[in-house]
Amino acid sequence: MATCTRSVWKAFFPFPVLAGCQRQLLRAGSPAYKGVSQTAPRNLPVRTFAAVRPLKKDKKEDTGKEEKIQKRVIDDKDRHKPYGKTAWAPVDDVYIMRYYPRTIYDPADAIDMLKKFQALDFTPHKQPVYIDLRLNMKLEKKKKVDPFVSTVHLPHPFKTQMNKVLVFTEDANQAKVAQENGAVFAGGTELIQPILDDEISADFYVAVPDILPKLVPLKNKLRKKFPKSKRGSVGIHIPKMLELFKTGHEYMVESDCYVRTQIAMLDMPKEHIFANLQTILADVCSHQPASMGPFIERAIIASHTSEALWFKSEDFLPKPAEVKD
């Protein structure tokens, strides 16, 4: 019986393998396994070959292979209905707005609709009219147009009070001319400390070029109201600057690309509102870089209590005169 068991053992486990295992276990310096604690250090077999280092991918090759995912632009010109909409225009007076493209009105029609909304809603006849513009501030090579602040003289002002203007000048004759033309305060560096102490304040601050380096302590105090040549608040023609800023209307670019400002009162004649709107849009487009496409991407007009109406801003902007050969 023992002979049969040994023969079966040799058949499944050949002698060289068994001998090799014995040499590995019973080599010199190896610990004895009989009666040895499990926590004793053991000499484990050491790997005699090195693992293959994975090849690193070249980053330049990967960036070249990646394809940019471009947004799909669908052209609806020759379609019987806009993509994803029910039809081009609703048939009934009551309809679900998301099933039809947004209606964009002419500027004159939008002003008429605001006046009709006021009569139908029984809201105050004297309420402000606002516009909301979204500008295309992008330039070439990932650059953008810097947000700007501008002051424009409206053909039909809607404010009842004039703006307070302060003039910085060290020339006594210029200070006298400024006060004669309606400046609230006129003086030199002696006005800096009262302004810092909030004893003197104004809506606009203008200055002559010579005194500008001495007004540096007021930069943090005045911030956007600090005199700058880009805004037209630095110059030698004091009467001209006072005429602009006393009755001028100021607007600025907010949130990187939006212009939100009041343009008129709803009780003003339609022609006056239209003229103010045209003046502001023309001044906004004057900050557009040359040959960069349309500057105004979206234009909205609304009164204080009415709904917002989208209007076409490109229809009534001044067009460049055609050059005749």
C-alpha positions as CSV (number, residue, x, y, z in Angstrom):
1,M,0.0,0.0,0.0
2,A,2.8,2.4,0.8
3,T,4.5,1.5,-2.4
4,C,1.4,2.4,-4.4
5,T,1.1,5.7,-2.6
6,R,4.7,6.7,-3.4
7,S,4.2,5.8,-7.1
8,V,1.1,8.0,-7.3
9,W,2.9,10.9,-5.5
10,K,5.8,10.7,-8.0
11,A,3.4,10.6,-10.9
12,F,1.8,13.9,-9.9
13,F,4.8,15.7,-8.4
14,P,8.1,14.8,-10.2
15,F,11.3,14.6,-8.1
16,P,13.2,17.6,-9.6
17,V,10.3,19.9,-8.6
18,L,10.2,18.5,-5.1
19,A,14.0,18.7,-4.8
20,G,13.9,22.3,-6.0
21,C,11.4,23.2,-3.3
22,Q,13.4,21.4,-0.7
23,R,16.5,23.4,-1.7
24,Q,14.5,26.6,-1.5
25,L,13.1,25.8,1.9
26,L,16.2,24.2,3.4
27,R,18.9,26.5,2.1
28,A,21.6,27.8,4.3
29,G,20.5,30.5,6.7
30,S,16.8,29.8,6.3
31,P,14.8,29.4,9.5
32,A,13.5,26.1,10.8
33,Y,9.8,25.8,10.5
34,K,9.4,23.2,13.2
35,G,8.5,25.0,16.4
36,V,9.2,28.5,15.2
37,S,7.0,31.4,16.0
38,Q,4.8,32.9,13.2
39,T,6.2,36.4,13.9
40,A,9.8,35.4,13.2
41,P,11.4,37.2,10.2
42,R,11.6,35.1,7.1
43,N,13.8,35.3,4.0
44,L,11.4,35.6,1.1
45,P,12.6,34.9,-2.4
46,V,13.9,38.0,-4.2
47,R,12.8,38.8,-7.8
48,T,15.8,38.7,-10.1
49,F,14.2,40.6,-13.0
50,A,13.0,44.1,-13.5
51,A,9.4,45.1,-14.5
52,V,8.9,46.7,-17.9
53,R,8.5,50.5,-17.6
54,P,5.4,51.7,-19.2
55,L,5.9,54.0,-22.2
56,K,4.9,57.6,-21.6
57,K,2.7,59.2,-24.2
58,D,3.9,62.4,-25.8
59,K,1.6,65.2,-24.7
60,K,2.2,67.1,-27.9
61,E,1.0,64.2,-30.0
62,D,-2.1,63.8,-27.8
63,T,-3.1,67.4,-28.2
64,G,-2.7,67.2,-31.9
65,K,-4.9,64.2,-32.2
66,E,-7.7,65.7,-30.1
67,E,-10.4,67.2,-32.2
68,K,-12.2,70.2,-31.0
69,I,-16.0,69.7,-30.6
70,Q,-17.7,72.5,-32.5
71,K,-21.2,73.6,-31.7
72,R,-23.6,72.6,-34.4
73,V,-25.2,75.6,-36.1
74,I,-28.5,75.0,-37.8
75,D,-29.5,77.2,-40.7
76,D,-33.3,77.8,-40.7
77,K,-33.5,79.9,-43.9
78,D,-34.9,77.3,-46.3
79,R,-36.9,75.3,-43.7
80,H,-40.7,75.3,-43.6
81,K,-40.4,75.8,-39.8
82,P,-37.6,76.6,-37.3
83,Y,-35.7,73.7,-35.9
84,G,-37.4,72.4,-32.7
85,K,-40.4,74.8,-33.1
86,T,-43.9,74.3,-34.2
87,A,-44.1,77.1,-36.9
88,W,-42.6,80.4,-37.8
89,A,-45.5,82.4,-36.3
90,P,-48.6,81.5,-34.2
91,V,-52.0,81.5,-35.7
92,D,-54.0,82.4,-32.6
93,D,-53.7,85.3,-30.2
94,V,-53.0,82.9,-27.2
95,Y,-50.1,80.5,-27.7
96,I,-47.3,78.8,-25.8
97,M,-44.2,81.0,-26.4
98,R,-41.6,78.2,-26.3
99,Y,-43.2,76.5,-29.4
100,Y,-42.5,79.6,-31.6
101,P,-39.4,81.7,-32.3
102,R,-39.1,85.0,-30.3
103,T,-40.6,88.0,-31.9
104,I,-38.2,90.8,-32.6
105,Y,-39.9,94.2,-33.1
106,D,-38.9,97.3,-34.9
107,P,-37.8,100.1,-32.4
108,A,-40.7,102.3,-33.3
109,D,-43.2,99.5,-32.8
110,A,-41.6,98.5,-29.5
111,I,-42.1,102.0,-28.2
112,D,-45.7,102.1,-29.3
113,M,-46.3,98.7,-27.5
114,L,-44.9,100.1,-24.3
115,K,-47.3,103.0,-24.4
116,K,-50.2,100.6,-25.1
117,F,-49.2,98.3,-22.2
118,Q,-49.3,101.3,-19.8
119,A,-52.9,102.2,-20.9
120,L,-54.1,98.6,-20.6
121,D,-52.5,97.9,-17.2
122,F,-53.6,101.2,-15.7
123,T,-50.0,101.9,-14.5
124,P,-48.5,105.3,-13.9
125,H,-48.1,107.3,-17.1
126,K,-44.8,108.8,-15.9
127,Q,-42.3,105.9,-15.5
128,P,-38.8,105.2,-16.7
129,V,-37.9,103.4,-19.9
130,Y,-34.8,101.1,-19.8
131,I,-32.7,99.2,-22.4
132,D,-30.6,96.1,-21.8
133,L,-27.9,95.5,-24.4
134,R,-25.6,92.5,-24.7
135,L,-22.3,93.3,-26.4
136,N,-19.8,91.2,-28.3
137,M,-16.6,92.0,-26.5
138,K,-14.5,89.3,-28.1
139,L,-11.3,90.2,-30.1
140,E,-8.7,88.1,-31.9
141,K,-6.4,85.7,-30.0
142,K,-8.6,85.3,-26.9
143,K,-8.6,89.1,-26.1
144,K,-11.6,91.2,-25.1
145,V,-12.7,94.8,-25.2
146,D,-12.2,96.4,-21.8
147,P,-15.4,97.4,-20.1
148,F,-15.9,101.1,-20.5
149,V,-17.8,104.0,-19.0
150,S,-19.2,106.7,-21.2
151,T,-21.1,110.0,-20.9
152,V,-23.4,111.1,-23.7
153,H,-25.4,114.2,-24.2
154,L,-29.0,113.2,-24.9
155,P,-31.0,115.3,-27.4
156,H,-34.0,115.2,-25.0
157,P,-32.8,115.0,-21.3
158,F,-35.3,113.3,-18.9
159,K,-33.7,114.5,-15.7
160,T,-35.2,117.4,-13.8
161,Q,-32.0,118.4,-11.9
162,M,-28.6,119.1,-13.3
163,N,-25.6,117.1,-12.3
164,K,-23.1,118.5,-9.8
165,V,-19.6,119.0,-11.4
166,L,-16.4,119.7,-9.5
167,V,-13.4,121.2,-11.4
168,F,-9.8,120.7,-10.4
169,T,-7.5,123.5,-11.4
170,E,-4.8,125.7,-9.8
171,D,-5.3,128.6,-12.1
172,A,-7.5,131.3,-10.5
173,N,-8.8,132.5,-13.9
174,Q,-9.8,128.9,-14.9
175,A,-11.5,128.4,-11.5
176,K,-13.5,131.7,-12.1
177,V,-14.6,130.5,-15.6
178,A,-15.6,127.2,-14.1
179,Q,-17.9,128.7,-11.5
180,E,-19.4,131.1,-14.1
181,N,-20.3,128.1,-16.2
182,G,-22.1,126.2,-13.4
183,A,-19.4,124.3,-11.5
184,V,-20.4,123.5,-7.9
185,F,-16.7,123.6,-6.7
186,A,-13.5,124.8,-8.4
187,G,-10.1,124.6,-6.8
188,G,-6.8,122.8,-6.5
189,T,-5.2,120.5,-4.0
190,E,-7.0,122.2,-1.1
191,L,-10.1,120.2,-2.2
192,I,-8.4,116.8,-1.7
193,Q,-8.8,116.5,2.1
194,P,-12.5,117.7,2.2
195,I,-13.3,115.0,-0.5
196,L,-11.6,112.3,1.5
197,D,-13.5,113.4,4.6
198,D,-16.8,113.3,2.7
199,E,-17.4,117.0,3.3
200,I,-17.5,117.7,-0.5
201,S,-19.1,115.4,-3.1
202,A,-20.2,115.7,-6.7
203,D,-21.7,113.6,-9.5
204,F,-18.7,114.2,-11.9
205,Y,-15.1,115.3,-11.4
206,V,-13.2,117.1,-14.2
207,A,-9.6,118.4,-14.2
208,V,-7.0,120.1,-16.3
209,P,-3.9,118.0,-17.3
210,D,-1.4,119.9,-15.2
211,I,-3.0,119.0,-11.8
212,L,-3.7,115.4,-12.6
213,P,-0.5,113.9,-11.0
214,K,-1.4,115.7,-7.7
215,L,-4.8,114.0,-7.5
216,V,-3.4,110.4,-7.0
217,P,-4.6,110.3,-3.3
218,L,-8.2,110.4,-4.6
219,K,-8.0,107.4,-6.9
220,N,-9.2,104.9,-4.3
221,K,-11.9,107.3,-3.1
222,L,-13.3,108.3,-6.5
223,R,-12.6,105.1,-8.4
224,K,-14.6,105.2,-11.6
225,K,-15.4,108.9,-11.1
226,F,-11.6,109.8,-11.1
227,P,-10.9,112.1,-14.1
228,K,-9.7,110.3,-17.2
229,S,-8.9,111.5,-20.7
230,K,-10.8,108.5,-22.2
231,R,-14.0,109.6,-20.5
232,G,-13.5,113.2,-21.6
233,S,-13.1,114.5,-18.0
234,V,-9.6,115.7,-18.5
235,G,-8.9,118.7,-20.8
236,I,-8.3,122.4,-21.1
237,H,-11.7,123.4,-22.5
238,I,-13.5,123.7,-19.1
239,P,-16.8,125.3,-20.5
240,K,-17.2,122.5,-23.0
241,M,-16.6,119.8,-20.4
242,L,-19.1,121.4,-18.0
243,E,-21.7,121.6,-20.7
244,L,-21.4,117.8,-21.3
245,F,-21.3,116.7,-17.7
246,K,-24.0,119.0,-16.3
247,T,-26.7,117.5,-18.5
248,G,-24.9,114.4,-19.7
249,H,-26.2,110.8,-19.2
250,E,-23.6,108.3,-17.9
251,Y,-23.8,104.5,-18.6
252,M,-21.3,101.7,-18.1
253,V,-20.6,98.1,-19.1
254,E,-21.6,95.7,-16.3
255,S,-20.8,92.0,-15.9
256,D,-18.2,92.2,-18.7
257,C,-20.7,92.6,-21.6
258,Y,-24.0,94.2,-20.5
259,V,-25.2,97.8,-20.7
260,R,-28.3,98.5,-18.6
261,T,-29.4,102.1,-18.4
262,Q,-32.4,104.4,-18.5
263,I,-33.0,106.3,-21.8
264,A,-36.3,108.3,-21.3
265,M,-39.6,108.6,-19.5
266,L,-42.7,106.9,-20.9
267,D,-44.7,110.1,-20.9
268,M,-42.3,111.7,-23.4
269,P,-43.3,111.8,-27.1
270,K,-42.4,108.8,-29.2
271,E,-40.0,110.8,-31.3
272,H,-38.0,111.9,-28.2
273,I,-37.7,108.4,-26.9
274,F,-36.6,107.2,-30.3
275,A,-34.0,109.9,-30.6
276,N,-32.5,109.2,-27.2
277,L,-32.4,105.5,-28.0
278,Q,-30.6,106.1,-31.3
279,T,-28.1,108.5,-29.6
280,I,-27.1,105.9,-26.9
281,L,-26.8,103.0,-29.3
282,A,-24.6,105.1,-31.7
283,D,-22.4,106.0,-28.7
284,V,-22.1,102.4,-27.7
285,C,-21.1,101.3,-31.2
286,S,-18.4,104.0,-31.2
287,H,-16.4,101.8,-28.8
288,Q,-16.5,98.9,-31.2
289,P,-13.1,97.8,-32.8
290,A,-12.9,98.2,-36.5
291,S,-14.1,95.2,-38.7
292,M,-15.2,93.0,-35.8
293,G,-18.8,92.3,-36.9
294,P,-21.9,93.4,-35.1
295,F,-21.2,94.9,-31.7
296,I,-24.7,94.6,-30.2
297,E,-25.8,91.0,-30.0
298,R,-29.1,91.4,-28.3
299,A,-31.2,94.5,-27.5
300,I,-34.2,94.7,-25.1
301,I,-36.4,97.7,-24.2
302,A,-38.9,97.8,-21.3
303,S,-40.7,100.2,-19.0
304,H,-40.8,100.0,-15.2
305,T,-44.1,97.9,-15.2
306,S,-44.2,96.3,-18.7
307,E,-42.8,93.2,-20.1
308,A,-39.4,93.2,-22.0
309,L,-39.5,93.5,-25.8
310,W,-36.7,92.5,-28.1
311,F,-36.0,95.0,-30.8
312,K,-33.8,95.3,-33.9
313,S,-30.8,97.4,-33.1
314,E,-29.2,97.3,-36.5
315,D,-32.1,98.9,-38.4
316,F,-31.8,102.4,-37.2
317,L,-28.1,102.8,-36.4
318,P,-26.3,105.3,-38.6
319,K,-24.9,103.5,-41.6
320,P,-21.5,104.5,-43.1
321,A,-21.8,106.5,-46.3
322,E,-21.1,104.7,-49.5
323,V,-17.9,105.7,-51.2
324,K,-18.5,106.7,-54.8
325,D,-15.9,106.1,-57.4
